[in-house]
């Protein structure tokens, strides 16, 4: 699947930010919830389990959503033609 322009832009924005704010953000219960959600997303996205970096997982997610939208369009077009 080809990468969309918005997904490339998202990676540039997220990779460009520095991680200087680490004041207690990772010690709370919120980070545990995020990890659980990331694991669930890895299961849903084809090839997601091989993504160790969250940015790559987000890119794969965006590409998969675009793929599913195109597939839905195709199936609608095919069902309308009969």
mmCIF file of the N, C-alpha and C atoms, coordinates in Angstrom:
data_MODEL
# 
_entry.id   MODEL 
# 
loop_
_atom_site.group_PDB 
_atom_site.id 
_atom_site.type_symbol 
_atom_site.label_atom_id 
_atom_site.label_alt_id 
_atom_site.label_comp_id 
_atom_site.label_asym_id 
_atom_site.label_entity_id 
_atom_site.label_seq_id 
_atom_site.pdbx_PDB_ins_code 
_atom_site.Cartn_x 
_atom_site.Cartn_y 
_atom_site.Cartn_z 
_atom_site.occupancy 
_atom_site.B_iso_or_equiv 
_atom_site.pdbx_formal_charge 
_atom_site.auth_seq_id 
_atom_site.auth_comp_id 
_atom_site.auth_asym_id 
_atom_site.auth_atom_id 
_atom_site.pdbx_PDB_model_num 
ATOM 1   N N  . UNK A 1 1  ? 0.821   -1.175 0.000   1.00 0.00 ? 1  UNK A N  1 
ATOM 2   C CA . UNK A 1 1  ? 0.000   0.000  0.000   1.00 0.00 ? 1  UNK A CA 1 
ATOM 3   C C  . UNK A 1 1  ? 0.871   1.247  0.000   1.00 0.00 ? 1  UNK A C  1 
ATOM 4   N N  . UNK A 1 2  ? 0.524   2.219  -0.784  1.00 0.00 ? 2  UNK A N  1 
ATOM 5   C CA . UNK A 1 2  ? 1.301   3.444  -0.855  1.00 0.00 ? 2  UNK A CA 1 
ATOM 6   C C  . UNK A 1 2  ? 0.953   4.340  0.331   1.00 0.00 ? 2  UNK A C  1 
ATOM 7   N N  . UNK A 1 3  ? 1.961   5.065  0.794   1.00 0.00 ? 3  UNK A N  1 
ATOM 8   C CA . UNK A 1 3  ? 1.742   5.956  1.918   1.00 0.00 ? 3  UNK A CA 1 
ATOM 9   C C  . UNK A 1 3  ? 1.017   7.209  1.451   1.00 0.00 ? 3  UNK A C  1 
ATOM 10  N N  . UNK A 1 4  ? 0.075   7.673  2.235   1.00 0.00 ? 4  UNK A N  1 
ATOM 11  C CA . UNK A 1 4  ? -0.631  8.885  1.887   1.00 0.00 ? 4  UNK A CA 1 
ATOM 12  C C  . UNK A 1 4  ? 0.193   10.096 2.310   1.00 0.00 ? 4  UNK A C  1 
ATOM 13  N N  . UNK A 1 5  ? -0.117  11.251 1.710   1.00 0.00 ? 5  UNK A N  1 
ATOM 14  C CA . UNK A 1 5  ? 0.622   12.470 2.027   1.00 0.00 ? 5  UNK A CA 1 
ATOM 15  C C  . UNK A 1 5  ? 0.411   12.874 3.476   1.00 0.00 ? 5  UNK A C  1 
ATOM 16  N N  . UNK A 1 6  ? -0.819  12.682 3.973   1.00 0.00 ? 6  UNK A N  1 
ATOM 17  C CA . UNK A 1 6  ? -1.089  13.076 5.353   1.00 0.00 ? 6  UNK A CA 1 
ATOM 18  C C  . UNK A 1 6  ? -0.318  12.200 6.342   1.00 0.00 ? 6  UNK A C  1 
ATOM 19  N N  . UNK A 1 7  ? -0.133  10.920 6.019   1.00 0.00 ? 7  UNK A N  1 
ATOM 20  C CA . UNK A 1 7  ? 0.611   10.057 6.933   1.00 0.00 ? 7  UNK A CA 1 
ATOM 21  C C  . UNK A 1 7  ? 2.090   10.432 6.950   1.00 0.00 ? 7  UNK A C  1 
ATOM 22  N N  . UNK A 1 8  ? 2.638   10.813 5.806   1.00 0.00 ? 8  UNK A N  1 
ATOM 23  C CA . UNK A 1 8  ? 4.031   11.252 5.763   1.00 0.00 ? 8  UNK A CA 1 
ATOM 24  C C  . UNK A 1 8  ? 4.206   12.536 6.572   1.00 0.00 ? 8  UNK A C  1 
ATOM 25  N N  . UNK A 1 9  ? 3.232   13.436 6.454   1.00 0.00 ? 9  UNK A N  1 
ATOM 26  C CA . UNK A 1 9  ? 3.284   14.692 7.189   1.00 0.00 ? 9  UNK A CA 1 
ATOM 27  C C  . UNK A 1 9  ? 3.224   14.417 8.690   1.00 0.00 ? 9  UNK A C  1 
ATOM 28  N N  . UNK A 1 10 ? 2.383   13.453 9.091   1.00 0.00 ? 10 UNK A N  1 
ATOM 29  C CA . UNK A 1 10 ? 2.238   13.121 10.494  1.00 0.00 ? 10 UNK A CA 1 
ATOM 30  C C  . UNK A 1 10 ? 3.547   12.591 11.074  1.00 0.00 ? 10 UNK A C  1 
ATOM 31  N N  . UNK A 1 11 ? 4.259   11.774 10.308  1.00 0.00 ? 11 UNK A N  1 
ATOM 32  C CA . UNK A 1 11 ? 5.523   11.229 10.788  1.00 0.00 ? 11 UNK A CA 1 
ATOM 33  C C  . UNK A 1 11 ? 6.540   12.341 10.958  1.00 0.00 ? 11 UNK A C  1 
ATOM 34  N N  . UNK A 1 12 ? 6.595   13.267 10.012  1.00 0.00 ? 12 UNK A N  1 
ATOM 35  C CA . UNK A 1 12 ? 7.543   14.372 10.125  1.00 0.00 ? 12 UNK A CA 1 
ATOM 36  C C  . UNK A 1 12 ? 7.261   15.202 11.369  1.00 0.00 ? 12 UNK A C  1 
ATOM 37  N N  . UNK A 1 13 ? 5.959   15.427 11.654  1.00 0.00 ? 13 UNK A N  1 
ATOM 38  C CA . UNK A 1 13 ? 5.605   16.226 12.818  1.00 0.00 ? 13 UNK A CA 1 
ATOM 39  C C  . UNK A 1 13 ? 5.951   15.509 14.104  1.00 0.00 ? 13 UNK A C  1 
ATOM 40  N N  . UNK A 1 14 ? 5.650   14.222 14.190  1.00 0.00 ? 14 UNK A N  1 
ATOM 41  C CA . UNK A 1 14 ? 5.890   13.503 15.434  1.00 0.00 ? 14 UNK A CA 1 
ATOM 42  C C  . UNK A 1 14 ? 7.364   13.220 15.659  1.00 0.00 ? 14 UNK A C  1 
ATOM 43  N N  . UNK A 1 15 ? 8.118   12.971 14.599  1.00 0.00 ? 15 UNK A N  1 
ATOM 44  C CA . UNK A 1 15 ? 9.537   12.681 14.758  1.00 0.00 ? 15 UNK A CA 1 
ATOM 45  C C  . UNK A 1 15 ? 10.328  13.950 15.012  1.00 0.00 ? 15 UNK A C  1 
ATOM 46  N N  . UNK A 1 16 ? 9.793   15.097 14.595  1.00 0.00 ? 16 UNK A N  1 
ATOM 47  C CA . UNK A 1 16 ? 10.481  16.354 14.786  1.00 0.00 ? 16 UNK A CA 1 
ATOM 48  C C  . UNK A 1 16 ? 10.400  16.878 16.210  1.00 0.00 ? 16 UNK A C  1 
ATOM 49  N N  . UNK A 1 17 ? 9.426   16.411 16.988  1.00 0.00 ? 17 UNK A N  1 
ATOM 50  C CA . UNK A 1 17 ? 9.250   16.884 18.352  1.00 0.00 ? 17 UNK A CA 1 
ATOM 51  C C  . UNK A 1 17 ? 10.239  16.197 19.280  1.00 0.00 ? 17 UNK A C  1 
ATOM 52  N N  . UNK A 1 18 ? 10.777  16.966 20.203  1.00 0.00 ? 18 UNK A N  1 
ATOM 53  C CA . UNK A 1 18 ? 11.719  16.410 21.172  1.00 0.00 ? 18 UNK A CA 1 
ATOM 54  C C  . UNK A 1 18 ? 10.954  15.977 22.415  1.00 0.00 ? 18 UNK A C  1 
ATOM 55  N N  . UNK A 1 19 ? 11.469  14.957 23.075  1.00 0.00 ? 19 UNK A N  1 
ATOM 56  C CA . UNK A 1 19 ? 10.817  14.422 24.266  1.00 0.00 ? 19 UNK A CA 1 
ATOM 57  C C  . UNK A 1 19 ? 11.503  14.956 25.513  1.00 0.00 ? 19 UNK A C  1 
ATOM 58  N N  . UNK A 1 20 ? 11.296  16.237 25.809  1.00 0.00 ? 20 UNK A N  1 
ATOM 59  C CA . UNK A 1 20 ? 11.887  16.829 27.002  1.00 0.00 ? 20 UNK A CA 1 
ATOM 60  C C  . UNK A 1 20 ? 10.937  16.782 28.184  1.00 0.00 ? 20 UNK A C  1 
ATOM 61  N N  . UNK A 1 21 ? 9.649   16.618 27.938  1.00 0.00 ? 21 UNK A N  1 
ATOM 62  C CA . UNK A 1 21 ? 8.649   16.614 29.001  1.00 0.00 ? 21 UNK A CA 1 
ATOM 63  C C  . UNK A 1 21 ? 8.424   15.205 29.504  1.00 0.00 ? 21 UNK A C  1 
ATOM 64  N N  . UNK A 1 22 ? 9.191   14.791 30.491  1.00 0.00 ? 22 UNK A N  1 
ATOM 65  C CA . UNK A 1 22 ? 9.011   13.463 31.062  1.00 0.00 ? 22 UNK A CA 1 
ATOM 66  C C  . UNK A 1 22 ? 8.695   13.563 32.552  1.00 0.00 ? 22 UNK A C  1 
ATOM 67  N N  . UNK A 1 23 ? 8.003   14.604 32.951  1.00 0.00 ? 23 UNK A N  1 
ATOM 68  C CA . UNK A 1 23 ? 7.706   14.820 34.362  1.00 0.00 ? 23 UNK A CA 1 
ATOM 69  C C  . UNK A 1 23 ? 6.479   14.013 34.764  1.00 0.00 ? 23 UNK A C  1 
ATOM 70  N N  . UNK A 1 24 ? 6.680   12.751 35.111  1.00 0.00 ? 24 UNK A N  1 
ATOM 71  C CA . UNK A 1 24 ? 5.609   11.940 35.641  1.00 0.00 ? 24 UNK A CA 1 
ATOM 72  C C  . UNK A 1 24 ? 4.572   11.467 34.646  1.00 0.00 ? 24 UNK A C  1 
ATOM 73  N N  . UNK A 1 25 ? 4.766   11.663 33.388  1.00 0.00 ? 25 UNK A N  1 
ATOM 74  C CA . UNK A 1 25 ? 3.768   11.261 32.396  1.00 0.00 ? 25 UNK A CA 1 
ATOM 75  C C  . UNK A 1 25 ? 3.712   9.758  32.224  1.00 0.00 ? 25 UNK A C  1 
ATOM 76  N N  . UNK A 1 26 ? 4.828   9.087  32.331  1.00 0.00 ? 26 UNK A N  1 
ATOM 77  C CA . UNK A 1 26 ? 4.860   7.658  32.077  1.00 0.00 ? 26 UNK A CA 1 
ATOM 78  C C  . UNK A 1 26 ? 4.591   6.827  33.335  1.00 0.00 ? 26 UNK A C  1 
ATOM 79  N N  . UNK A 1 27 ? 4.544   7.458  34.479  1.00 0.00 ? 27 UNK A N  1 
ATOM 80  C CA . UNK A 1 27 ? 4.354   6.690  35.707  1.00 0.00 ? 27 UNK A CA 1 
ATOM 81  C C  . UNK A 1 27 ? 2.884   6.527  36.071  1.00 0.00 ? 27 UNK A C  1 
ATOM 82  N N  . UNK A 1 28 ? 1.989   7.267  35.429  1.00 0.00 ? 28 UNK A N  1 
ATOM 83  C CA . UNK A 1 28 ? 0.570   7.193  35.759  1.00 0.00 ? 28 UNK A CA 1 
ATOM 84  C C  . UNK A 1 28 ? -0.123  6.014  35.114  1.00 0.00 ? 28 UNK A C  1 
ATOM 85  N N  . UNK A 1 29 ? -1.405  5.853  35.463  1.00 0.00 ? 29 UNK A N  1 
ATOM 86  C CA . UNK A 1 29 ? -2.171  4.739  34.914  1.00 0.00 ? 29 UNK A CA 1 
ATOM 87  C C  . UNK A 1 29 ? -2.523  4.972  33.448  1.00 0.00 ? 29 UNK A C  1 
ATOM 88  N N  . UNK A 1 30 ? -2.419  6.204  32.982  1.00 0.00 ? 30 UNK A N  1 
ATOM 89  C CA . UNK A 1 30 ? -2.737  6.510  31.588  1.00 0.00 ? 30 UNK A CA 1 
ATOM 90  C C  . UNK A 1 30 ? -1.823  5.808  30.612  1.00 0.00 ? 30 UNK A C  1 
ATOM 91  N N  . UNK A 1 31 ? -0.560  5.661  30.969  1.00 0.00 ? 31 UNK A N  1 
ATOM 92  C CA . UNK A 1 31 ? 0.380   5.005  30.057  1.00 0.00 ? 31 UNK A CA 1 
ATOM 93  C C  . UNK A 1 31 ? 0.060   3.526  29.918  1.00 0.00 ? 31 UNK A C  1 
ATOM 94  N N  . UNK A 1 32 ? -0.471  2.914  30.979  1.00 0.00 ? 32 UNK A N  1 
ATOM 95  C CA . UNK A 1 32 ? -0.876  1.513  30.899  1.00 0.00 ? 32 UNK A CA 1 
ATOM 96  C C  . UNK A 1 32 ? -2.046  1.332  29.959  1.00 0.00 ? 32 UNK A C  1 
ATOM 97  N N  . UNK A 1 33 ? -2.978  2.273  30.001  1.00 0.00 ? 33 UNK A N  1 
ATOM 98  C CA . UNK A 1 33 ? -4.128  2.212  29.091  1.00 0.00 ? 33 UNK A CA 1 
ATOM 99  C C  . UNK A 1 33 ? -3.690  2.384  27.644  1.00 0.00 ? 33 UNK A C  1 
ATOM 100 N N  . UNK A 1 34 ? -2.724  3.255  27.438  1.00 0.00 ? 34 UNK A N  1 
ATOM 101 C CA . UNK A 1 34 ? -2.222  3.472  26.078  1.00 0.00 ? 34 UNK A CA 1 
ATOM 102 C C  . UNK A 1 34 ? -1.550  2.212  25.559  1.00 0.00 ? 34 UNK A C  1 
ATOM 103 N N  . UNK A 1 35 ? -0.774  1.553  26.415  1.00 0.00 ? 35 UNK A N  1 
ATOM 104 C CA . UNK A 1 35 ? -0.115  0.313  25.994  1.00 0.00 ? 35 UNK A CA 1 
ATOM 105 C C  . UNK A 1 35 ? -1.128  -0.754 25.603  1.00 0.00 ? 35 UNK A C  1 
ATOM 106 N N  . UNK A 1 36 ? -2.208  -0.846 26.375  1.00 0.00 ? 36 UNK A N  1 
ATOM 107 C CA . UNK A 1 36 ? -3.258  -1.825 26.056  1.00 0.00 ? 36 UNK A CA 1 
ATOM 108 C C  . UNK A 1 36 ? -3.897  -1.495 24.716  1.00 0.00 ? 36 UNK A C  1 
ATOM 109 N N  . UNK A 1 37 ? -4.169  -0.225 24.485  1.00 0.00 ? 37 UNK A N  1 
ATOM 110 C CA . UNK A 1 37 ? -4.794  0.187  23.220  1.00 0.00 ? 37 UNK A CA 1 
ATOM 111 C C  . UNK A 1 37 ? -3.853  -0.039 22.038  1.00 0.00 ? 37 UNK A C  1 
ATOM 112 N N  . UNK A 1 38 ? -2.558  0.192  22.248  1.00 0.00 ? 38 UNK A N  1 
ATOM 113 C CA . UNK A 1 38 ? -1.580  -0.049 21.183  1.00 0.00 ? 38 UNK A CA 1 
ATOM 114 C C  . UNK A 1 38 ? -1.538  -1.536 20.846  1.00 0.00 ? 38 UNK A C  1 
ATOM 115 N N  . UNK A 1 39 ? -1.567  -2.387 21.860  1.00 0.00 ? 39 UNK A N  1 
ATOM 116 C CA . UNK A 1 39 ? -1.564  -3.837 21.614  1.00 0.00 ? 39 UNK A CA 1 
ATOM 117 C C  . UNK A 1 39 ? -2.803  -4.273 20.851  1.00 0.00 ? 39 UNK A C  1 
ATOM 118 N N  . UNK A 1 40 ? -3.961  -3.705 21.211  1.00 0.00 ? 40 UNK A N  1 
ATOM 119 C CA . UNK A 1 40 ? -5.195  -4.041 20.495  1.00 0.00 ? 40 UNK A CA 1 
ATOM 120 C C  . UNK A 1 40 ? -5.113  -3.586 19.041  1.00 0.00 ? 40 UNK A C  1 
ATOM 121 N N  . UNK A 1 41 ? -4.544  -2.416 18.823  1.00 0.00 ? 41 UNK A N  1 
ATOM 122 C CA . UNK A 1 41 ? -4.389  -1.906 17.467  1.00 0.00 ? 41 UNK A CA 1 
ATOM 123 C C  . UNK A 1 41 ? -3.425  -2.775 16.672  1.00 0.00 ? 41 UNK A C  1 
ATOM 124 N N  . UNK A 1 42 ? -2.374  -3.252 17.316  1.00 0.00 ? 42 UNK A N  1 
ATOM 125 C CA . UNK A 1 42 ? -1.419  -4.137 16.647  1.00 0.00 ? 42 UNK A CA 1 
ATOM 126 C C  . UNK A 1 42 ? -2.100  -5.420 16.174  1.00 0.00 ? 42 UNK A C  1 
ATOM 127 N N  . UNK A 1 43 ? -3.074  -5.887 16.920  1.00 0.00 ? 43 UNK A N  1 
ATOM 128 C CA . UNK A 1 43 ? -3.795  -7.099 16.535  1.00 0.00 ? 43 UNK A CA 1 
ATOM 129 C C  . UNK A 1 43 ? -4.704  -6.825 15.342  1.00 0.00 ? 43 UNK A C  1 
ATOM 130 N N  . UNK A 1 44 ? -5.335  -5.652 15.314  1.00 0.00 ? 44 UNK A N  1 
ATOM 131 C CA . UNK A 1 44 ? -6.290  -5.325 14.252  1.00 0.00 ? 44 UNK A CA 1 
ATOM 132 C C  . UNK A 1 44 ? -5.636  -5.037 12.904  1.00 0.00 ? 44 UNK A C  1 
ATOM 133 N N  . UNK A 1 45 ? -4.480  -4.415 12.920  1.00 0.00 ? 45 UNK A N  1 
ATOM 134 C CA . UNK A 1 45 ? -3.820  -3.971 11.690  1.00 0.00 ? 45 UNK A CA 1 
ATOM 135 C C  . UNK A 1 45 ? -2.935  -5.088 11.155  1.00 0.00 ? 45 UNK A C  1 
ATOM 136 N N  . UNK A 1 46 ? -3.096  -5.438 9.872   1.00 0.00 ? 46 UNK A N  1 
ATOM 137 C CA . UNK A 1 46 ? -2.213  -6.460 9.287   1.00 0.00 ? 46 UNK A CA 1 
ATOM 138 C C  . UNK A 1 46 ? -0.749  -6.026 9.352   1.00 0.00 ? 46 UNK A C  1 
ATOM 139 N N  . UNK A 1 47 ? 0.088   -6.870 9.900   1.00 0.00 ? 47 UNK A N  1 
ATOM 140 C CA . UNK A 1 47 ? 1.506   -6.556 10.049  1.00 0.00 ? 47 UNK A CA 1 
ATOM 141 C C  . UNK A 1 47 ? 1.798   -5.659 11.233  1.00 0.00 ? 47 UNK A C  1 
ATOM 142 N N  . UNK A 1 48 ? 0.809   -5.388 12.052  1.00 0.00 ? 48 UNK A N  1 
ATOM 143 C CA . UNK A 1 48 ? 0.980   -4.483 13.185  1.00 0.00 ? 48 UNK A CA 1 
ATOM 144 C C  . UNK A 1 48 ? 1.842   -5.046 14.295  1.00 0.00 ? 48 UNK A C  1 
ATOM 145 N N  . UNK A 1 49 ? 1.846   -6.353 14.435  1.00 0.00 ? 49 UNK A N  1 
ATOM 146 C CA . UNK A 1 49 ? 2.634   -6.963 15.510  1.00 0.00 ? 49 UNK A CA 1 
ATOM 147 C C  . UNK A 1 49 ? 4.126   -6.791 15.290  1.00 0.00 ? 49 UNK A C  1 
ATOM 148 N N  . UNK A 1 50 ? 4.527   -6.572 14.040  1.00 0.00 ? 50 UNK A N  1 
ATOM 149 C CA . UNK A 1 50 ? 5.955   -6.383 13.751  1.00 0.00 ? 50 UNK A CA 1 
ATOM 150 C C  . UNK A 1 50 ? 6.393   -4.945 13.971  1.00 0.00 ? 50 UNK A C  1 
ATOM 151 N N  . UNK A 1 51 ? 5.438   -4.038 14.187  1.00 0.00 ? 51 UNK A N  1 
ATOM 152 C CA . UNK A 1 51 ? 5.768   -2.620 14.381  1.00 0.00 ? 51 UNK A CA 1 
ATOM 153 C C  . UNK A 1 51 ? 6.138   -2.376 15.838  1.00 0.00 ? 51 UNK A C  1 
ATOM 154 N N  . UNK A 1 52 ? 7.389   -2.063 16.065  1.00 0.00 ? 52 UNK A N  1 
ATOM 155 C CA . UNK A 1 52 ? 7.855   -1.798 17.419  1.00 0.00 ? 52 UNK A CA 1 
ATOM 156 C C  . UNK A 1 52 ? 7.764   -0.320 17.774  1.00 0.00 ? 52 UNK A C  1 
ATOM 157 N N  . UNK A 1 53 ? 7.664   0.521  16.791  1.00 0.00 ? 53 UNK A N  1 
ATOM 158 C CA . UNK A 1 53 ? 7.634   1.963  17.013  1.00 0.00 ? 53 UNK A CA 1 
ATOM 159 C C  . UNK A 1 53 ? 6.210   2.472  16.780  1.00 0.00 ? 53 UNK A C  1 
ATOM 160 N N  . UNK A 1 54 ? 5.666   3.285  17.685  1.00 0.00 ? 54 UNK A N  1 
ATOM 161 C CA . UNK A 1 54 ? 4.289   3.770  17.528  1.00 0.00 ? 54 UNK A CA 1 
ATOM 162 C C  . UNK A 1 54 ? 4.037   4.538  16.235  1.00 0.00 ? 54 UNK A C  1 
ATOM 163 N N  . UNK A 1 55 ? 5.043   5.275  15.757  1.00 0.00 ? 55 UNK A N  1 
ATOM 164 C CA . UNK A 1 55 ? 4.861   6.027  14.509  1.00 0.00 ? 55 UNK A CA 1 
ATOM 165 C C  . UNK A 1 55 ? 4.637   5.091  13.326  1.00 0.00 ? 55 UNK A C  1 
ATOM 166 N N  . UNK A 1 56 ? 5.363   3.993  13.293  1.00 0.00 ? 56 UNK A N  1 
ATOM 167 C CA . UNK A 1 56 ? 5.173   3.022  12.217  1.00 0.00 ? 56 UNK A CA 1 
ATOM 168 C C  . UNK A 1 56 ? 3.800   2.383  12.299  1.00 0.00 ? 56 UNK A C  1 
ATOM 169 N N  . UNK A 1 57 ? 3.350   2.115  13.515  1.00 0.00 ? 57 UNK A N  1 
ATOM 170 C CA . UNK A 1 57 ? 2.020   1.536  13.692  1.00 0.00 ? 57 UNK A CA 1 
ATOM 171 C C  . UNK A 1 57 ? 0.952   2.513  13.223  1.00 0.00 ? 57 UNK A C  1 
ATOM 172 N N  . UNK A 1 58 ? 1.131   3.786  13.514  1.00 0.00 ? 58 UNK A N  1 
ATOM 173 C CA . UNK A 1 58 ? 0.163   4.789  13.052  1.00 0.00 ? 58 UNK A CA 1 
ATOM 174 C C  . UNK A 1 58 ? 0.164   4.889  11.529  1.00 0.00 ? 58 UNK A C  1 
ATOM 175 N N  . UNK A 1 59 ? 1.329   4.822  10.914  1.00 0.00 ? 59 UNK A N  1 
ATOM 176 C CA . UNK A 1 59 ? 1.396   4.851  9.457   1.00 0.00 ? 59 UNK A CA 1 
ATOM 177 C C  . UNK A 1 59 ? 0.680   3.653  8.848   1.00 0.00 ? 59 UNK A C  1 
ATOM 178 N N  . UNK A 1 60 ? 0.911   2.482  9.403   1.00 0.00 ? 60 UNK A N  1 
ATOM 179 C CA . UNK A 1 60 ? 0.240   1.282  8.910   1.00 0.00 ? 60 UNK A CA 1 
ATOM 180 C C  . UNK A 1 60 ? -1.269  1.396  9.106   1.00 0.00 ? 60 UNK A C  1 
ATOM 181 N N  . UNK A 1 61 ? -1.682  2.003  10.208  1.00 0.00 ? 61 UNK A N  1 
ATOM 182 C CA . UNK A 1 61 ? -3.104  2.178  10.484  1.00 0.00 ? 61 UNK A CA 1 
ATOM 183 C C  . UNK A 1 61 ? -3.743  3.103  9.459   1.00 0.00 ? 61 UNK A C  1 
ATOM 184 N N  . UNK A 1 62 ? -3.091  4.211  9.164   1.00 0.00 ? 62 UNK A N  1 
ATOM 185 C CA . UNK A 1 62 ? -3.602  5.156  8.169   1.00 0.00 ? 62 UNK A CA 1 
ATOM 186 C C  . UNK A 1 62 ? -3.696  4.484  6.803   1.00 0.00 ? 62 UNK A C  1 
ATOM 187 N N  . UNK A 1 63 ? -2.660  3.768  6.424   1.00 0.00 ? 63 UNK A N  1 
ATOM 188 C CA . UNK A 1 63 ? -2.670  3.081  5.135   1.00 0.00 ? 63 UNK A CA 1 
ATOM 189 C C  . UNK A 1 63 ? -3.783  2.036  5.072   1.00 0.00 ? 63 UNK A C  1 
ATOM 190 N N  . UNK A 1 64 ? -4.005  1.333  6.169   1.00 0.00 ? 64 UNK A N  1 
ATOM 191 C CA . UNK A 1 64 ? -5.041  0.300  6.197   1.00 0.00 ? 64 UNK A CA 1 
ATOM 192 C C  . UNK A 1 64 ? -6.433  0.916  6.110   1.00 0.00 ? 64 UNK A C  1 
ATOM 193 N N  . UNK A 1 65 ? -6.630  2.066  6.751   1.00 0.00 ? 65 UNK A N  1 
ATOM 194 C CA . UNK A 1 65 ? -7.919  2.755  6.665   1.00 0.00 ? 65 UNK A CA 1 
ATOM 195 C C  . UNK A 1 65 ? -8.186  3.197  5.234   1.00 0.00 ? 65 UNK A C  1 
ATOM 196 N N  . UNK A 1 66 ? -7.167  3.742  4.579   1.00 0.00 ? 66 UNK A N  1 
ATOM 197 C CA . UNK A 1 66 ? -7.315  4.151  3.177   1.00 0.00 ? 66 UNK A CA 1 
ATOM 198 C C  . UNK A 1 66 ? -7.647  2.944  2.310   1.00 0.00 ? 66 UNK A C  1 
ATOM 199 N N  . UNK A 1 67 ? -6.967  1.835  2.548   1.00 0.00 ? 67 UNK A N  1 
ATOM 200 C CA . UNK A 1 67 ? -7.224  0.601  1.807   1.00 0.00 ? 67 UNK A CA 1 
ATOM 201 C C  . UNK A 1 67 ? -8.668  0.135  2.004   1.00 0.00 ? 67 UNK A C  1 
ATOM 202 N N  . UNK A 1 68 ? -9.147  0.159  3.245   1.00 0.00 ? 68 UNK A N  1 
ATOM 203 C CA . UNK A 1 68 ? -10.513 -0.280 3.519   1.00 0.00 ? 68 UNK A CA 1 
ATOM 204 C C  . UNK A 1 68 ? -11.552 0.643  2.876   1.00 0.00 ? 68 UNK A C  1 
ATOM 205 N N  . UNK A 1 69 ? -11.276 1.944  2.870   1.00 0.00 ? 69 UNK A N  1 
ATOM 206 C CA . UNK A 1 69 ? -12.198 2.882  2.220   1.00 0.00 ? 69 UNK A CA 1 
ATOM 207 C C  . UNK A 1 69 ? -12.278 2.624  0.721   1.00 0.00 ? 69 UNK A C  1 
ATOM 208 N N  . UNK A 1 70 ? -11.123 2.382  0.099   1.00 0.00 ? 70 UNK A N  1 
ATOM 209 C CA . UNK A 1 70 ? -11.118 2.092  -1.337  1.00 0.00 ? 70 UNK A CA 1 
ATOM 210 C C  . UNK A 1 70 ? -11.835 0.783  -1.635  1.00 0.00 ? 70 UNK A C  1 
ATOM 211 N N  . UNK A 1 71 ? -11.636 -0.198 -0.788  1.00 0.00 ? 71 UNK A N  1 
ATOM 212 C CA . UNK A 1 71 ? -12.298 -1.485 -0.965  1.00 0.00 ? 71 UNK A CA 1 
ATOM 213 C C  . UNK A 1 71 ? -13.816 -1.330 -0.837  1.00 0.00 ? 71 UNK A C  1 
ATOM 214 N N  . UNK A 1 72 ? -14.241 -0.524 0.114   1.00 0.00 ? 72 UNK A N  1 
ATOM 215 C CA . UNK A 1 72 ? -15.668 -0.266 0.297   1.00 0.00 ? 72 UNK A CA 1 
ATOM 216 C C  . UNK A 1 72 ? -16.261 0.425  -0.924  1.00 0.00 ? 72 UNK A C  1 
ATOM 217 N N  . UNK A 1 73 ? -15.537 1.405  -1.464  1.00 0.00 ? 73 UNK A N  1 
ATOM 218 C CA . UNK A 1 73 ? -15.996 2.083  -2.689  1.00 0.00 ? 73 UNK A CA 1 
ATOM 219 C C  . UNK A 1 73 ? -16.164 1.106  -3.837  1.00 0.00 ? 73 UNK A C  1 
ATOM 220 N N  . UNK A 1 74 ? -15.179 0.230  -3.998  1.00 0.00 ? 74 UNK A N  1 
ATOM 221 C CA . UNK A 1 74 ? -15.216 -0.752 -5.070  1.00 0.00 ? 74 UNK A CA 1 
ATOM 222 C C  . UNK A 1 74 ? -16.409 -1.683 -4.909  1.00 0.00 ? 74 UNK A C  1 
ATOM 223 N N  . UNK A 1 75 ? -16.628 -2.177 -3.706  1.00 0.00 ? 75 UNK A N  1 
ATOM 224 C CA . UNK A 1 75 ? -17.732 -3.089 -3.468  1.00 0.00 ? 75 UNK A CA 1 
ATOM 225 C C  . UNK A 1 75 ? -19.082 -2.407 -3.674  1.00 0.00 ? 75 UNK A C  1 
ATOM 226 N N  . UNK A 1 76 ? -19.191 -1.138 -3.280  1.00 0.00 ? 76 UNK A N  1 
ATOM 227 C CA . UNK A 1 76 ? -20.432 -0.388 -3.531  1.00 0.00 ? 76 UNK A CA 1 
ATOM 228 C C  . UNK A 1 76 ? -20.672 -0.218 -5.017  1.00 0.00 ? 76 UNK A C  1 
ATOM 229 N N  . UNK A 1 77 ? -19.597 0.108  -5.747  1.00 0.00 ? 77 UNK A N  1 
ATOM 230 C CA . UNK A 1 77 ? -19.724 0.289  -7.195  1.00 0.00 ? 77 UNK A CA 1 
ATOM 231 C C  . UNK A 1 77 ? -20.139 -1.020 -7.866  1.00 0.00 ? 77 UNK A C  1 
ATOM 232 N N  . UNK A 1 78 ? -19.573 -2.113 -7.422  1.00 0.00 ? 78 UNK A N  1 
ATOM 233 C CA . UNK A 1 78 ? -19.922 -3.411 -7.991  1.00 0.00 ? 78 UNK A CA 1 
ATOM 234 C C  . UNK A 1 78 ? -21.358 -3.802 -7.667  1.00 0.00 ? 78 UNK A C  1 
ATOM 235 N N  . UNK A 1 79 ? -21.808 -3.494 -6.466  1.00 0.00 ? 79 UNK A N  1 
ATOM 236 C CA . UNK A 1 79 ? -23.178 -3.864 -6.090  1.00 0.00 ? 79 UNK A CA 1 
ATOM 237 C C  . UNK A 1 79 ? -24.193 -2.993 -6.824  1.00 0.00 ? 79 UNK A C  1 
ATOM 238 N N  . UNK A 1 80 ? -23.838 -1.762 -7.143  1.00 0.00 ? 80 UNK A N  1 
ATOM 239 C CA . UNK A 1 80 ? -24.756 -0.866 -7.883  1.00 0.00 ? 80 UNK A CA 1 
ATOM 240 C C  . UNK A 1 80 ? -24.832 -1.222 -9.349  1.00 0.00 ? 80 UNK A C  1 
ATOM 241 N N  . UNK A 1 81 ? -23.832 -1.890 -9.874  1.00 0.00 ? 81 UNK A N  1 
ATOM 242 C CA . UNK A 1 81 ? -23.822 -2.199 -11.298 1.00 0.00 ? 81 UNK A CA 1 
ATOM 243 C C  . UNK A 1 81 ? -24.740 -3.374 -11.647 1.00 0.00 ? 81 UNK A C  1 
ATOM 244 N N  . UNK A 1 82 ? -25.155 -4.155 -10.665 1.00 0.00 ? 82 UNK A N  1 
ATOM 245 C CA . UNK A 1 82 ? -26.021 -5.289 -10.958 1.00 0.00 ? 82 UNK A CA 1 
ATOM 246 C C  . UNK A 1 82 ? -27.441 -4.969 -10.795 1.00 0.00 ? 82 UNK A C  1 
# 
